[in-house]
Amino acid sequence: MLSARAPDSPQAARALAELCQLYWYPLYAYVRRQGHSPEDAQDLTQEFFAKLIARQDLGAVDRAKGKFRSFLLASLKHFLANEWDKRQAQKRGGGHTFIALDAQSAETRYALEPAHDLTADKLFERRWALTLLDEALQQLRAQYAAAGKERLFELLKATLTGECSTIPYSAIAAQLGLTEGAVKVAVHRLRQRYRDQLRAEIAHTVAGPAEVEDEVRHLFQVLSG
């Protein structure tokens, strides 16, 4: 529940840094869609995070006004409007790296973005939603690996899209030495755990439990739009 929001504590700084590390790419893509070069986008994104972490700005988020997603985008827009034209003698961020941005990976991902049909705001929300889905998947993979079930996860993860796996359940059952019925049960459990994990990830970015379901609906609307 936006644990990074509590001001003036080491826990707040760590939580904010972790959220920024996870969600840097949607912000980078937003800056790129504004027309900035890859180098400038990287510098601007770093400087934005530097200022955000230095001020622990989550303490300024109004509970009545919503979500970390909305807060970050509004803050980034304000930053770009006020900071881009300030030519500083020292490199942005004071020469320090606050968030580990993989510039090569960022540009590879950005090259795959739709060229014309998404505005910068819509691209940001789409990338935010996809980042949440991927983080939930990675957390789930780690949980299965810790339980010694990573192979089961890898064979079943294609079923998380809601579509039938490209591999028949009978074939998966044969690979795992299970019955087809046991595989169906495992798929059901995996899907439930994935839904639970996604809600847990979303809970870190909203003000309270009541907002989780609204955010789930919004993000899936973004992906289907």
N, C-alpha and C positions, 0 to 999 in steps of 0.2 A: 504493500500500500504506500507507494512513494516514500519508502523509508528514508530516502535521501533528503527528505524535506525538512527534517529536524535540523535547525541551524546550529552552527558553532559546536560541532562535535566531530571527532575523528570518524565516527560511524557515518555521519552525514557526508563527509568528504569522500569516503570510500564508496558509499552507495551511489553517489552522484557520478563519480569517476567510472564505476562499473556500468551504469546505465549509458553514459556517453560512449564508452568503449563498444558497447553492443550496438548502439544506434547511430554511429557516426556516418555510415554510408548513405542513409536516406537524406541526411543533411548535405553531404558532399554532392549527391546527385542534384539536390535542389540548387546549390550554388552553380553547378555546371550548367543546369538548364537556364540559369539567368544570363548565360553567355560568357562566363569567366573561363579562362584557359585552365587546363589541368593543374598547372603549377600554382596559379592564383587561387584556384578552388581549394587546393590542399592547404595553402597558407591561411586563407580565410577561415577554413574549417578549424584548423589548429588554433588560430587566434580566438575564435568564438569559444571554443572549449576552454582555453586558458582563462578567459574572462569569466566564464560561467563557473568553473571550478574555484577560481580565486574568490569569487563573491558568494559561493554556495547559494546560488540564486533560487534554488527550490524553496527556500524559506519564503520567497515572495509569491509563490503560486497560491492563488485564491481557491480554496476548496470549492466554492460555488461556481468557479469558472472552468473546472474540468481537468483535463488530462495532461500528462507529461508530454504526449505527442503534440498537443495544441500549444502548450507552453513553449516547447523547444522551437517550433516553427515560428511563432510570434516573436520570440527572442532573437532568432536568426534574422528575420526580416528587419527588425529594429537595428541589429548589429550591422547588417549590410548597408542600410541607409545612412548610418552614422560613421562607419569606420572605413569604408572602401576608399573614400577620397582623402583620407588622412595619410599622407605619404610619410612614413616614419623612417628615420635614418637607420634604426636597428631593425633587423628582420622580425617579422611578425612572430609573436610568442616569445620574444626576448631571446630567440635562438634555442629555446627549449621545446622538447616534444612532450605534450600533455596527453595526447591520445595517439596510440600507434596506428597511423594510417598507412595502409598498404597501397601506395599510389598506383602501382602496376595492376594490382587486382581491382582497384576502384575503376580504373579506365577500361579494363576488360569488361567489367560488369556494366559500366555506363554505356559502352558501345552496343550492348544488347537491348538498351532501353528503346521504347518506341520513339521514332524520330519526330513525329508531328502531332499525334493525336492526344497527347497528354500535356496539360499545363504543368508548370513547375510544382504547383500545390498538389495536383492530382498524382503526379509522379512521386512526390514525397510520401503521400498517404499510401500509395501502392507499395513502395519499397518498405515502408514501416510495417505494413501488414505482412509482407513476405519475410521480413526479418524476424518478426514474432513467430511465424510458423516454423521457420528454420531453427530458431533457438529452442522452441519446444521440442522439435525433432531431435536436436543434438542432445538435449537434456535426457530425453527418453532413451536414446541410444546408450548414453552413459549409464543409465540405470539398469538396462538390460545387460550391458557388458559387466557391470559390477556383480550381477547375479549369475554370471556365467552363461547368459543366454543371447550373446551378441549374434550368433549365427541365426537363431530364431528371428531376431529383430530384422536382420538384413533380408531374410527371405520373405518376411511378411510386410515390410514397410510400404511396399507398393499398394497395399490395400488401404492405406490411410487416406487416399484421395477419394474414397467412396466408390471407386470403380473396381471391377473385378481385377484381380492380379493377372498379369500376363502369363503366370505359371499356375496351372490348375492346382486346387487344394490337394488333389490326390498325388500330384508330383511332389509338392512340398512335404506331404506326409511321408512319402517314400524316402525323401532325403533325410528327414529328421527321425525316422523310425517311429512315427506316430500314426494314429488312425486319422482318417479324414475328419471325423467328428471332433477329435482333439484339436486339429488345426483350426477348425471353424471357431471353437471356443477361444483359442489363442488369439485369433484375429479380432474377435469381439472384445477381448480384454485389452488388446493393444489399442484399438480405437478408443475405448473408454479412457485409458490412461493418457492417450494423446490429447483428448478433449480436456481432461483434468489438468494436464501439464500446460496446455495453451492458456487456460484460465488462470493458472498460477503465474505465468509470465505476464499476462495482461494485468493481474492484480498489482504487480510492481509499478505499473505506470498510470494508475488511476487513484483517485482520492479515497475510495472505499469500496466495499463489496457490492454495494448497490449499483455501481457503475460498470462492473465487469461485463454483465450480459449486454448492456447497451453498446459497449465497445466491441464485443464479439460481433454483434449484428452489423455495426458500422463498418468494421474492417472487412467482413465478408461481402458487404455491399460494394465496397471499394474494389475488391478483387473481381467481382462479377460484372462491374460496370464497364 
